[in-house]
Amino acid sequence: MRANRFTMVLLKWVLLAATLGWVAVAGADERADMWRMMGSSVRSDEQGDVLWFLVVALLLVVGIFLLARVYNRSTRPAKASKASHRPPARSFGEQAGALGFRPIEVSNLRRIARRLSGGTDPVSILATGSGRQFLTADLRKRIRRREKEIALLAGILQKLGARADHEFHERSFVRVEAEIAIWLVQKNDEETAPDDDVIVDITPISGRLSDLSEGGAAICANVELSAGDVVEIWSADSQYWLPPTQSGVVSTRRTAAGELSISLHFLDPPVTEIRRVMQEIHRSERDDPEDLVGGPNGDNNTN
């Protein structure tokens, strides 16, 4: 682009020199005619001097143009070689790894730095001292905020008291014993879930529902859960339709068969569907042939 600009300037000077030369030649012709009319002698080399001046000016302009082109071509490889020898920019993961961070720490650090940079790739934050200083200040602010949250949660837990551990196991709803196949998936905590736009394929785990109420349920499944986890369950039996229901784990214990018996509290229970399932269970129990009086195994002897 700089060469094009120089070419335009050169053309302007060439046109200006040609115009001045043409004006000078025309002036010399007029002066020669005037001297002839007056009967005086005219310098025969005046017009030739003007032409020589014009030729020299054009040669100087062309020479300057050629020298500039040669200079640009000679300096261009040097600039290209400097650019090629420049070390490539390292990614955020490489920068963090060079500072001694582990992969899990790099993942959390990238998520925080991406928030600070407005969602773009935060390469410049670790590349400069000011960026690292800003990141350190933000981490300290996050730690102070989390410490306040922990203190608040500790106060809430203390006010709940020791009775809460027993009250959580009590049910205020009527429960119905059942044997229904279900699907179970564990939900991630919103605060610890990754912010990257990655689609994770979560495979549901099979289990069975042993009893059901409007407020919760008891299930058995081969899964690792603990009190405080959040799961989502739904029925795998077409006869008893229970929609996906988000539930909190109240307590867990191992059965003799090695399965995990889980007590659940429904966080947002679909009451209508749960009542329908409970009614279907009651109806199937009433229609069970083994419970009917005078059935195939009943005593019909009147003697």
C-alpha positions, 0 to 999 in steps of 0.5 A, spaced: 500 500 500 505 504 501 508 503 494 502 504 491 502 511 494 509 513 492 507 511 485 501 516 485 506 521 488 511 520 483 506 520 477 503 527 480 511 530 480 512 527 473 505 531 470 507 537 474 514 537 471 511 536 464 506 541 465 512 546 467 516 544 461 511 545 456 509 552 459 517 553 459 517 551 451 511 555 449 514 561 453 521 560 449 517 560 442 513 566 444 519 570 446 523 568 440 517 570 435 517 577 439 524 578 438 524 576 431 518 581 430 522 586 433 528 585 428 533 583 434 537 576 434 534 570 438 538 566 442 538 559 438 539 555 444 534 557 449 529 552 447 534 547 447 536 549 454 529 548 456 528 541 453 535 539 457 532 541 463 525 537 462 529 531 460 534 532 466 528 533 471 524 527 468 531 522 469 531 524 476 524 523 478 525 516 474 531 515 478 528 516 485 523 512 483 527 506 481 531 507 487 525 507 492 523 500 489 530 497 490 530 499 497 523 496 498 525 490 495 531 489 499 528 490 506 522 486 505 525 479 506 528 482 512 522 484 515 519 477 513 525 473 516 524 477 523 516 475 522 518 468 521 523 467 527 518 470 532 516 465 537 509 463 536 504 465 541 502 460 546 495 458 548 492 459 555 493 451 557 500 452 555 501 458 559 498 455 565 502 449 565 508 453 565 506 456 571 505 449 574 498 448 574 495 442 574 489 440 568 483 441 573 486 447 576 487 449 568 480 448 567 477 452 573 482 458 571 480 458 564 473 458 566 474 464 571 479 468 566 474 467 560 469 471 564 474 476 566 475 477 558 468 477 556 467 470 553 473 471 549 480 467 549 483 469 555 491 468 552 493 475 554 491 475 562 497 470 563 501 473 558 503 479 562 504 481 569 498 486 569 493 481 567 496 476 572 495 481 577 488 483 575 486 475 575 489 475 582 485 480 585 479 477 582 481 470 585 481 474 592 475 477 591 471 470 590 475 467 596 472 473 600 465 472 597 465 464 598 467 465 605 461 469 607 457 464 603 460 459 608 459 463 614 452 464 612 450 457 611 453 454 617 449 459 621 443 456 617 445 449 619 446 451 626 439 454 627 436 448 624 439 444 630 440 436 631 433 435 630 433 436 623 437 429 622 431 425 624 426 430 622 428 429 615 427 422 615 420 423 617 414 423 612 408 427 612 404 423 606 401 417 606 406 412 602 405 406 598 409 400 597 411 398 590 415 395 585 416 399 579 422 400 574 425 407 574 431 411 570 435 415 574 440 420 573 445 425 577 444 432 576 450 437 577 451 442 582 449 449 578 455 452 581 460 447 579 458 445 573 462 447 567 461 453 563 464 451 556 459 450 551 460 442 551 454 437 550 455 431 555 452 425 554 449 422 561 447 415 561 441 414 565 442 408 571 436 403 572 433 402 578 427 400 582 422 404 586 420 400 593 415 405 596 412 412 593 408 418 596 406 425 594 413 428 598 418 423 596 420 416 595 425 410 596 429 407 591 434 402 590 440 402 585 447 401 583 450 408 584 454 412 588 450 417 592 450 421 598 446 426 602 445 432 599 446 430 592 440 432 587 437 426 582 432 426 577 428 419 576 422 417 572 418 411 571 421 405 566 414 402 566 409 403 561 403 401 566 405 406 572 407 413 568 411 417 573 414 424 569 421 426 570 422 429 577 427 432 580 429 430 587 434 431 593 437 425 596 436 425 604 439 419 606 443 412 603 444 405 606 447 399 603 442 393 602 444 386 603 444 385 596 450 390 595 445 395 592 444 403 595 437 404 598 436 411 597 431 416 601 428 421 596 425 428 597 421 431 591 423 438 590 418 440 585 413 433 585 408 432 580 402 431 585 397 429 579 401 424 576 404 421 583 396 420 585 394 417 579 400 412 580 398 411 587 391 409 585 393 404 579 398 401 585 392 400 589 387 398 584 392 392 582 393 390 589 385 389 589 385 386 583 390 381 585 387 374 584 391 371 590 388 376 595 381 374 592 377 370 597 375 363 594 380 364 589 384 357 586 387 356 593 381 358 597 378 353 602 371 351 598 370 345 602 363 346 606 363 339 609 
